[in-house]
């Protein structure tokens, strides 16, 4: 975890704005302090107890921060055996921030997909950085579970992705709906209108407002994941999408 030096913001209470960056969701969960009211995080800086904080929390590779109100509940000075540190308790997070926290902390408790060895995973992602990250994480996921090699087909072209989706021996299709030149919902409908992919396990990834249209869809083979969680850290949440996929 890295963070920028705190800066003062405001008037009477001089609220501090603190940008904190985590490598990924797992690093956030490791840092999370459950013993504070409404939860919180630990930072490696001594701070004044009672100080109001505006946290800008980000993950590496994602620019938009999640802003959460916090307050310093305890502080260790520089001479402390564990070094300087402070416990920042979340204070009345907004509904959006609370949903984000739930996603981060509950990422390992959902159902998961069972993909057969040597089958293909199709990825539609317009950002080159995320294509590389997601593709490598899918390969790592398969290797760690002794499932053999997985052929990852990654593209930024919706038409090319749809063409591949309609072919055989596909374990999983992934669609990042952020920044697409076409509607994510329309792509979903085209996937389900093809007889080869009507029951294809499908993961929709995107910003909360972009995955919202998928929330009410009744489809056992569909999962939607909100960013900024890195996809590889959520593979275990989507490895079984329907009972028919059970061995």
C-alpha positions as CSV (number, residue, x, y, z in Angstrom):
1,X,0.0,0.0,0.0
2,X,1.2,3.5,-0.8
3,X,-0.3,6.8,0.1
4,X,0.4,10.5,-0.7
5,X,1.2,12.9,2.2
6,X,-2.1,14.2,3.8
7,X,-3.2,17.7,2.8
8,X,-5.5,19.9,4.8
9,X,-8.9,20.7,3.3
10,X,-11.9,22.5,4.7
11,X,-12.5,25.2,7.3
12,X,-13.4,24.5,11.0
13,X,-12.2,20.9,11.3
14,X,-9.6,21.2,8.5
15,X,-10.5,17.8,7.1
16,X,-7.5,16.0,5.7
17,X,-7.6,14.5,2.2
18,X,-5.5,11.3,1.9
19,X,-4.9,9.3,-1.3
20,X,-4.3,5.7,-0.6
21,X,-3.4,3.2,-3.3
22,X,-3.6,-0.6,-3.0
23,X,-2.0,-3.1,-5.4
24,X,-5.3,-5.0,-5.6
25,X,-8.4,-6.0,-3.7
26,X,-6.6,-8.7,-1.8
27,X,-4.2,-6.1,-0.4
28,X,-7.1,-4.0,0.6
29,X,-8.7,-6.9,2.5
30,X,-5.4,-7.6,4.2
31,X,-5.2,-4.1,5.4
32,X,-8.9,-3.8,6.4
33,X,-9.5,-3.2,10.1
34,X,-12.7,-5.0,11.1
35,X,-12.5,-4.0,14.8
36,X,-13.3,-0.4,14.0
37,X,-16.9,0.8,13.8
38,X,-18.1,0.4,10.2
39,X,-14.6,-0.9,9.4
40,X,-11.5,1.0,8.3
41,X,-7.9,0.9,7.2
42,X,-4.4,1.2,8.7
43,X,-1.9,3.7,7.3
44,X,1.8,3.9,8.1
45,X,1.6,7.5,9.4
46,X,1.0,9.0,12.9
47,X,-2.1,11.2,12.9
48,X,-4.2,13.2,15.4
49,X,-6.9,11.1,17.0
50,X,-10.3,12.4,16.1
51,X,-9.1,14.0,12.9
52,X,-11.6,14.0,10.0
53,X,-10.3,12.3,6.9
54,X,-11.5,12.1,3.3
55,X,-10.0,8.9,1.9
56,X,-9.4,8.6,-1.9
57,X,-8.9,4.9,-2.3
58,X,-7.6,3.5,-5.6
59,X,-6.2,0.3,-7.0
60,X,-3.2,0.2,-9.3
61,X,-4.2,0.5,-12.9
62,X,-7.5,2.3,-12.1
63,X,-7.6,6.1,-12.1
64,X,-11.0,6.9,-10.5
65,X,-10.7,6.9,-6.7
66,X,-13.4,5.8,-4.3
67,X,-14.0,8.5,-1.8
68,X,-14.9,7.5,1.8
69,X,-15.3,9.6,4.9
70,X,-13.1,8.5,7.8
71,X,-11.9,9.5,11.2
72,X,-8.7,8.7,13.1
73,X,-9.5,6.4,16.0
74,X,-6.0,5.4,17.2
75,X,-2.4,6.5,16.4
76,X,1.0,5.0,17.1
77,X,4.0,7.4,17.3
78,X,7.3,7.0,15.5
79,X,8.8,5.3,18.5
80,X,6.2,2.6,18.7
81,X,7.6,-1.0,18.3
82,X,5.5,-1.5,15.1
83,X,6.4,1.9,13.8
84,X,4.2,4.9,13.1
85,X,0.6,4.1,12.2
86,X,-3.0,5.2,12.4
87,X,-6.3,3.4,12.3
88,X,-8.8,5.3,10.1
89,X,-12.4,4.3,10.8
90,X,-15.0,4.6,7.9
91,X,-17.7,7.1,9.0
92,X,-21.2,6.7,7.5
93,X,-20.2,5.6,4.0
94,X,-22.6,6.5,1.2
95,X,-24.7,3.7,-0.3
96,X,-22.4,3.6,-3.3
97,X,-19.3,3.4,-1.1
98,X,-20.9,0.7,1.1
99,X,-21.7,-1.4,-2.0
100,X,-18.1,-1.0,-3.1
101,X,-16.8,-2.1,0.2
102,X,-19.1,-5.1,0.2
103,X,-17.7,-6.1,-3.2
104,X,-14.1,-5.8,-2.1
105,X,-14.6,-7.6,1.2
106,X,-17.0,-10.3,0.0
107,X,-15.2,-11.1,-3.2
108,X,-14.5,-14.8,-2.3
109,X,-17.9,-15.9,-1.0
110,X,-19.9,-16.2,-4.3
111,X,-20.3,-19.1,-6.6
112,X,-17.7,-19.9,-9.2
113,X,-17.2,-21.4,-12.7
114,X,-15.9,-24.8,-13.5
115,X,-13.9,-24.5,-16.8
116,X,-12.6,-27.6,-18.6
117,X,-8.9,-27.9,-19.5
118,X,-7.7,-26.7,-22.9
119,X,-10.8,-24.7,-23.6
120,X,-11.0,-21.1,-24.6
121,X,-11.8,-18.0,-22.6
122,X,-12.9,-15.1,-24.7
123,X,-12.2,-11.5,-23.5
124,X,-13.6,-8.3,-24.9
125,X,-11.6,-5.4,-23.4
126,X,-10.9,-2.0,-25.1
127,X,-8.0,-1.1,-22.7
128,X,-4.7,-2.7,-23.7
129,X,-3.5,-2.6,-20.1
130,X,-6.5,-4.5,-18.8
131,X,-6.4,-7.0,-21.7
132,X,-2.9,-8.0,-20.5
133,X,-3.9,-8.1,-16.8
134,X,-7.1,-10.1,-17.3
135,X,-5.5,-12.5,-19.8
136,X,-2.6,-13.3,-17.5
137,X,-4.8,-13.7,-14.5
138,X,-7.1,-16.2,-16.3
139,X,-4.0,-18.2,-17.2
140,X,-2.7,-18.0,-13.7
141,X,-6.1,-19.1,-12.3
142,X,-6.2,-22.2,-14.5
143,X,-2.6,-23.1,-13.7
144,X,-3.0,-22.8,-10.0
145,X,-6.0,-25.1,-10.0
146,X,-4.2,-27.7,-12.2
147,X,-6.7,-27.3,-14.9
148,X,-4.2,-27.3,-17.7
149,X,-3.6,-24.5,-20.2
150,X,-6.4,-22.1,-21.1
151,X,-6.4,-20.5,-24.5
152,X,-7.3,-16.8,-23.9
153,X,-8.6,-15.0,-27.0
154,X,-8.5,-11.2,-26.2
155,X,-9.8,-8.5,-28.5
156,X,-11.0,-4.9,-28.4
157,X,-13.4,-5.5,-31.4
158,X,-17.0,-6.4,-30.4
159,X,-17.6,-7.9,-33.9
160,X,-14.6,-10.2,-33.6
161,X,-15.5,-11.1,-30.1
162,X,-19.1,-12.1,-31.1
163,X,-17.7,-14.2,-34.0
164,X,-15.5,-16.2,-31.6
165,X,-18.4,-16.5,-29.0
166,X,-20.4,-18.4,-31.6
167,X,-17.8,-21.1,-32.0
168,X,-17.5,-24.4,-30.0
169,X,-15.5,-25.5,-27.0
170,X,-15.6,-22.1,-25.1
171,X,-15.3,-22.3,-21.3
172,X,-16.1,-18.7,-20.6
173,X,-16.8,-15.3,-22.3
174,X,-15.8,-12.0,-20.6
175,X,-17.1,-8.6,-21.6
176,X,-15.9,-5.3,-20.2
177,X,-18.7,-2.9,-21.1
178,X,-16.7,0.3,-20.3
179,X,-15.7,2.3,-23.3
180,X,-17.4,0.0,-25.9
181,X,-18.5,1.6,-29.2
182,X,-21.7,-0.4,-28.9
183,X,-24.3,-1.2,-26.2
184,X,-23.2,-3.9,-23.8
185,X,-26.9,-5.0,-23.4
186,X,-27.1,-5.4,-27.2
187,X,-24.0,-7.5,-27.3
188,X,-25.5,-9.7,-24.5
189,X,-28.7,-10.2,-26.5
190,X,-26.7,-11.2,-29.6
191,X,-24.8,-13.7,-27.5
192,X,-28.0,-15.3,-26.1
193,X,-29.7,-15.3,-29.6
194,X,-27.0,-17.6,-31.0
195,X,-27.8,-21.2,-30.4
196,X,-24.1,-22.0,-29.7
197,X,-23.9,-19.5,-26.9
198,X,-27.4,-19.4,-25.4
199,X,-26.1,-21.0,-22.2
200,X,-22.5,-19.8,-22.4
201,X,-21.1,-18.7,-19.0
202,X,-20.7,-14.9,-19.4
203,X,-19.1,-12.4,-17.1
204,X,-19.9,-8.7,-17.6
205,X,-17.3,-6.3,-16.0
206,X,-17.6,-2.5,-15.7
207,X,-18.2,0.6,-13.7
208,X,-21.3,0.4,-11.4
209,X,-23.4,2.5,-13.7
210,X,-22.5,0.4,-16.7
211,X,-23.3,-3.0,-15.2
212,X,-26.6,-1.7,-13.6
213,X,-28.7,-2.7,-16.7
214,X,-27.6,-6.3,-16.2
215,X,-28.7,-6.5,-12.5
216,X,-32.3,-7.4,-13.2
217,X,-31.6,-10.0,-15.9
218,X,-32.7,-13.5,-14.9
219,X,-29.9,-15.6,-16.3
220,X,-28.1,-18.3,-14.3
221,X,-25.1,-18.2,-16.7
222,X,-24.5,-14.5,-16.2
223,X,-22.5,-12.7,-13.6
224,X,-21.6,-9.0,-13.4
225,X,-18.6,-7.6,-11.6
226,X,-18.1,-4.0,-10.7
227,X,-14.8,-2.3,-11.1
228,X,-12.2,-1.3,-9.8
229,X,-11.8,-4.9,-8.6
230,X,-9.2,-6.7,-10.6
231,X,-10.7,-9.6,-12.5
232,X,-8.1,-12.2,-11.5
233,X,-8.9,-11.6,-7.8
234,X,-12.6,-12.5,-8.4
235,X,-12.2,-15.6,-10.5
236,X,-13.4,-17.7,-7.7
237,X,-16.6,-15.8,-7.5
238,X,-17.7,-16.8,-11.0
239,X,-16.3,-20.3,-11.6
240,X,-19.7,-22.0,-11.4
241,X,-22.6,-20.1,-13.0
242,X,-25.2,-22.8,-13.2
243,X,-26.0,-26.1,-11.6
244,X,-25.7,-27.8,-15.0
245,X,-22.0,-26.9,-15.0
246,X,-21.3,-29.1,-11.9
247,X,-19.2,-32.2,-12.5
